[in-house]
Amino acid sequence: MSTTPKWLQKVYREQGSEIPPEDASLLYKPALTWEEHNELCKKGDVAALLAHLEEEDHPIERECFYVGTINMTYRDQPQVAIAMGTRYIEEFYRTPEPFGPGRPPNGDILKRLVLLFDPFQYDGDEDYTGSREHAIWVCQFALAFGVTDGTKKGFQGRLEILQQQAANDA
């Protein structure tokens, strides 16, 4: 069994094996086009989106896929964004730097996830009520990696508010 990543094997098959990996990365073309990706997001086809992730092993493409999917679905397909965001975080539990050395989790995506999980966002929504526990988990995850969200209070402030709400509800 080869230890060469599938994406690199594909480039070598198509372009020849004399290409250095850093150049091969620039020549790599993912199996799924952005138009196809967009269609899957519009349909809310989580199974197909996850199936593509199972095949895609190029770290930058994987991260772009997560970010693109979450950004395309958070408004109209929030459950898709939540599923993909949860999977994004789980990548860091499996591999410390799943998207390459020195690439921490994306703070904007984590902020979006906290907002998607926050029950306050769903007052009056009978289909989904949020999950304060998951929102707290995302904040703690972000803090563990030292990620910021671009706001004054940051993830620490969000975490304190969520914990206070949880205490008030108890």
C-alpha angles and dihedrals in degrees: 000000000000121000090204110110115253092242091056092046088054092053091047091051092049101036107020132265097263092083117107112240093245090057092041089058089062092051096049117114117192120233093241120062121218089248091056090044091052091051092052089050092050090051091047090231100168093169093057092044091051091045089057090051090053089059098039113082101161102114098215092045090050092052092046089049092053093046093045093047094049093046092049096047110034094092104040102020105030093162089059091050090049093049093048093043092051090050089049091057092045089059088067091053091054097043125015094221105022095163098044139293115311094012108126123191115291108261094204091055092047091049090051090050093051089053091047092051097041108108090211088072091061104051105149095011108127095187098056130017101182127236119259090188091058092046089053090048091054091049092049090047091051092048091050089058094041091241120162128209099207096252130112097249096033125188091323091060092045090049093051092050092049092047091049091051090049091051091049091051093049 
